[in-house]
Amino acid sequence: MAALMMVLTANPVCAQWESYERMSLDSLKTALAKSSSPPAQLTGKNFSDLDLQAVDFHAANLSSSVFNGARLMHARLDGTNLTVSFFEHTDLSEASLKGAMMFSVQMAGSILRHADLSRARLIGDLRRADLSDADLTHINAAADMRNQSMGLMNAVLANAKAIHADFSDSDFSRADLSFADLSGAHMRRTKLIRADLSGTNLSGADLENADLREAQIIDTDFSKANLSGVDFTGASFRNVRGLDTALTRGTRGLP
């Protein structure tokens, strides 16, 4: 889990933000207008602290770019390439990132309330991010098992807030969801194989038919959660709360 941070912080982008081409809103709009088909190539740009509300990025290649502190509310980033891009403390409320490539993305402390990340490929750091009411359906956020020489590349949502977010039909296997607030979340058929749910608040969440095999379940709160059909086979349980109030019809692997 810490390995992803080491990979990201070791990336030369972090040390060279000031050397990256700084773009204004006007220059960005000009570049997007000229290159709507094929998509604009805007790699390694610096958009930090810009007001980019409602901008349509037309599936642009934005890899290795920096959006730290930018305002991207209602922006359209559908199909964009955000590989190794930085969105620390960025406001993406109600933005659309459907089908975006978000590999090694850095979104610590970002705001994604009501954002649409459906069908995205997500590997990155979203610790302390606010994903409340976000659409996280059909996401592939499973760890990349092909890059183990660099350490585990996984989705990190530690201490994130995802109240009432919809994770249904997504794969968050080996993700770090420790101490996240997922109360009231929709997680039907979600794959959480070997995920870390230590200290996670899943009270009132709907996990019907979710796959939590070999998950880490320590100090986890399942109060009034729907655990019908959940597979906990091989999961590690300790100090779990709320199972006495949860719906457990057809649940497998409970202690």
ABEGO torsion letter per residue (X at the ends): XAAAAAAAAABAAAAAAAABBBBBAAAAAAAAAAAAOBBBBABGBBABGBBABGBBAGGBBABGBBABGBBABGBBABGBBABGBBABGBBABGBBABGBBBBGBBABGBBABGBBABGBBBBEBABGBBABGBBABGBBABBBAAAAAAEBBBBBABGBBABGBBABGBBABGBBABGBBABGBBABGBBABGBBABGBBABGBBABGBBABGBBBBGBBABGBBABGBBABGBBBBGBBGAAABBABGBBGBX
